[in-house]
């Protein structure tokens, strides 16, 4: 999963991540707990997260 420059740090992705794989300090950061379920992609209002490598 990748976070692009559209991220404004709203933390919607972190709030809905079932694996606690996202931290937000100014901008979202995805950690090694990520299993690529793509829940964050669904909840990001700005489309700032993608599963594209």
C-alpha positions in Angstrom: 0.0 0.0 0.0 1.2 3.5 -0.8 0.2 6.9 0.4 0.5 9.7 -2.1 0.8 13.5 -1.8 -2.9 14.0 -1.6 -2.9 12.8 2.0 -3.9 15.6 4.4 -3.6 13.5 7.6 -7.4 13.3 8.3 -6.8 9.8 9.9 -9.9 8.2 8.4 -7.8 5.4 7.1 -6.3 4.7 10.6 -9.7 4.8 12.2 -11.0 2.1 10.1 -7.9 -0.1 9.7 -8.7 -3.5 11.2 -5.0 -4.3 11.8 -3.8 -1.0 13.3 -1.4 -0.7 10.5 -1.6 3.0 10.0 -0.2 5.9 12.0 -0.7 9.5 11.2 1.8 12.2 12.0 1.0 15.0 9.5 0.5 12.3 6.8 -0.5 8.6 7.0 2.2 6.0 7.2 1.5 2.3 6.6 3.5 -0.1 8.8 4.4 -3.8 8.6 1.1 -4.9 10.2 -0.6 -4.1 6.8 -2.1 -7.2 5.2 -3.3 -5.2 2.2 -7.0 -5.7 2.9 -7.5 -2.3 1.3 -10.0 -1.1 3.9 -8.0 2.2 4.0 -8.4 2.7 0.3 -12.2 2.5 0.7 -12.3 5.0 3.6 -9.8 7.6 2.3 -11.9 10.6 1.2 -9.2 11.9 -1.0 -8.0 8.7 -2.7 -4.6 9.2 -1.3 -3.9 5.5 -0.7 -3.5 2.9 -3.3 -2.6 -0.8 -3.5 -0.4 -0.2 -6.5 3.2 -0.9 -5.9 
